[in-house]
Amino acid sequence: MTEKQRSFGILNKLSHVALVVWAILIIYPLIFTFLAAFKSNTEIFVGNPFAFPSNWDWDSFARAWNEAHIGRYFLNSVIVVVFSTAGTMLFGAMAAYVLARYEFVGNRVIYFLFIAGLAFPVFLTLTPLYLVVDQLGLLGTHFGLILVYIAYSLPFTVFFLTAFFKTLPNAVAEAAMIDGASHTRLFFRVMMPMAKPGLVSITIFNIIGQWNQYVLPVSLLPGGEEGEKKWLLTQGIAAISTSAGYQADWPALFAALSIAIIPMIIVYTIFQRQIQSGLTAGAVK
């Protein structure tokens, strides 16, 4: 065995160790959350955190869904994420396709302006963003939040899909144009199906990112009796832990967290192969 092979073997083992440590750090809070959802407050804080509950009590899920209004917040989150993801993918795919496949004056300038959006943390723009949305009369509305989600998801979507569209073969597009396809039909009927792996990958990333968003909903969906009806799931979960002080219903809180986590695990599990193929398609081609 050569020195290079030995070095590669050591690095390979270290990478596996790092992956195991990372997996433990991820799985640890998930297991604790799911088990705590079935326990009482006493079992959560006194007993072994990884011990099975003495009684598998599903009432915490009912309390979270009904009394804490998690059901309403869950529906609000679904509505916002569905429309914001659809808008992000439509506008992001069209912009990325044009930037990747057409040469025109200002092409690179527009592309780098999109990329520049990745450099600004959301915290830096909360105040001006609040004022802009308020002046548009959209503060406290799901439509305003959807527009903001689309705007903040576009930079990474355009960055990812531009590179992906560049890997698609020119011969197919040229053949479609010769057959009389318009630019619009070429995009929706030919290029979009060919870009399916990349579209699925970035769609899942956008769904997960928007589903877990907390700062933007808190800033743009104020509280109050009427405002709370429009809250998203992350706001509702935070409210459970703060509304009752020391008398907080911790099992209901962990049940709400489980309700928020499970859909994302299911989505990722179903589309795992598509995500992996989308991330590697550019390198393979």
DABEL-V67900 format. One record per residue. N is the residue number from 0. PHI is phi in whole degrees, 0 to 359 (999 if undefined). Layout:
# DABEL-V67900
n->(N/N)
phi->(PHI/PHI)
This chain:
# DABEL-V67900
n->(0/1/2/3/4/5/6/7/8/9/10/11/12/13/14/15/16/17/18/19/20/21/22/23/24/25/26/27/28/29/30/31/32/33/34/35/36/37/38/39/40/41/42/43/44/45/46/47/48/49/50/51/52/53/54/55/56/57/58/59/60/61/62/63/64/65/66/67/68/69/70/71/72/73/74/75/76/77/78/79/80/81/82/83/84/85/86/87/88/89/90/91/92/93/94/95/96/97/98/99/100/101/102/103/104/105/106/107/108/109/110/111/112/113/114/115/116/117/118/119/120/121/122/123/124/125/126/127/128/129/130/131/132/133/134/135/136/137/138/139/140/141/142/143/144/145/146/147/148/149/150/151/152/153/154/155/156/157/158/159/160/161/162/163/164/165/166/167/168/169/170/171/172/173/174/175/176/177/178/179/180/181/182/183/184/185/186/187/188/189/190/191/192/193/194/195/196/197/198/199/200/201/202/203/204/205/206/207/208/209/210/211/212/213/214/215/216/217/218/219/220/221/222/223/224/225/226/227/228/229/230/231/232/233/234/235/236/237/238/239/240/241/242/243/244/245/246/247/248/249/250/251/252/253/254/255/256/257/258/259/260/261/262/263/264/265/266/267/268/269/270/271/272/273/274/275/276/277/278/279/280/281/282/283/284)
phi->(999/282/297/295/293/297/297/296/296/294/297/297/293/297/295/293/298/298/294/295/298/298/297/297/297/278/288/307/292/293/298/300/296/294/291/295/295/257/259/267/303/296/296/294/262/256/280/293/298/256/284/291/296/294/220/285/267/273/297/297/291/293/296/295/291/261/291/270/62/296/300/293/294/298/296/301/296/300/298/295/293/298/288/290/293/298/295/299/290/295/290/294/294/295/295/296/297/296/293/274/250/235/259/205/296/91/304/292/296/297/299/290/293/297/298/300/297/286/272/253/296/298/296/287/245/298/294/298/295/300/294/296/296/295/293/280/75/249/293/80/241/291/297/297/294/299/298/292/302/299/298/279/268/297/305/291/298/294/301/291/285/299/296/289/297/293/276/286/292/287/299/294/296/295/295/294/293/296/284/100/288/284/298/294/294/302/292/281/262/244/286/299/299/292/267/306/302/292/295/295/299/288/297/296/299/292/300/295/296/285/296/269/294/235/297/295/300/297/283/253/238/299/280/99/300/281/295/297/294/260/300/264/298/296/292/296/295/297/294/298/280/248/286/253/61/287/262/300/272/295/302/294/297/290/294/296/298/297/298/284/279/303/301/290/295/297/299/294/296/294/256/301/295/295/296/296/292/292/287/257/298/298/289/292/287)
